[in-house]
Amino acid sequence: PNTPSTAFNSNISDRPHGNSIIVRVNSTAKNSIDSTNKAPIGGAFAEGSLIIKEQYVSGSLSLIISMKKNKSFTSGWAWAEYYPNGNPFYSVKLNGAGCISCHSKGKDYVRIFEY
């Protein structure tokens, strides 16, 4: 259930995660998205939803960004970013401190619907 599957591709340049990303979601998140692919059903993602963004720079993977719906974290999401080698860039221990201000503009803290 936590194996992401491709759902969205983007080439939008005004996003903090860069202008070239691939977004992947697990089946829980995918089943939470309405038929228009523009909003979560009922306004929120289901517990256990996993959203992964792969950030590319000059065609190479540069960062892996993850959000997992988990009610025990601030805003209900666990946030983390990793380098391709698996080393953390932004620790989940920071509880979304550098993420929430931007993501609060999204639907249930998710901004992929803007693409």
N, C-alpha and C positions, 0 to 999 in steps of 0.2 A: 503493500500500500504506500510506502514512502519512496517508491521509485519514480522520479520525475519523468514526465513526458512533455514533449514540446507543445506549447500552446500558442505562444506569441513570438514574433520577431519584431525588432524595432530598429529604426535608423533615425530617431529623434535626437537632435543635438542639444536641446536645452535641459537635459536631465543631469542630476549630480553623478549618476553612474556611467556617464559617457554617452557617446553617440552611436555606439554599436553594441547591442546586447542581444542575447537570446534568453528568453524567459521560459522556464520549465516549471510545471506544477505536478504534484502527485494527484492521485485519483480523488482524494478527499477534496482538495482545492478545486480540481476540475469539475467535480459534481456540485460545487458551491457556486459556480458561475452560471448566470442565466443564459438563455438561448441566443441573446444578442452579443454575447461575449463582452458586454459593457458594464456589468455590475454583478456583485455577489447576490445570490438569491436571499431575499429577506434583509438585505443590507449588510450582511456579515458573513464571513467565511466560517466554516465548521471547524471545531476544535480538531487539531491534528493536521490542518491544511499546511502544506509545505510549498513555498515559492522560492525558486532558485533563479538568480540572474547571473548569466555568464557575461562578463564585460570583456570586450575585445579592443585592443589598441593595435593599429596597423596590421590587422588580421590575426594577431596572436592573443590567446587567452591571457588576460592580465589580472583578473580578480573574480572570485566566486562569492556572490552575495546571497545570503539566505534569510528567510523569514519563516518561522514556524509558529502557527497559532497555538498558544499555550496560555491558558488563563492565569497561570501563576506568575507571569511576567507583566511588567508595566505595559499598559495599553493592550494586553492580551497577546502580545507577539514576542517571541525570542528572536533577536536580531544578531547576526554575525557576518563577518566578511573574512575570506581566506585568500591567500595567494595560491596559485596553481599547485605549488609544492605541498600544500596543506597547512602551512604556517599561518597563524591568525594575523589578520590586518586590523580587525575590529572585533574585540572579544564579546561574546555573549554576556559576560560578567558585567559589562557596562550598562546592561538593561535598556538598551535603545537610546541612551542619552544623546548620541549624535545623529539619531535617525528620526525620532518622533516629530520634531518641529517641521520637517519637510513632509514626512509621510502623513501627518495629521490632515493635510489637504486632500488626501485620497479617500476612497470609499473603504471603510474599515482599515484604514492605514495603508491601503494598497493603491499604488498609482499606475499600475500596468494598464488600466482602462483608458489612460490618456493617449496611448500609442495608436 
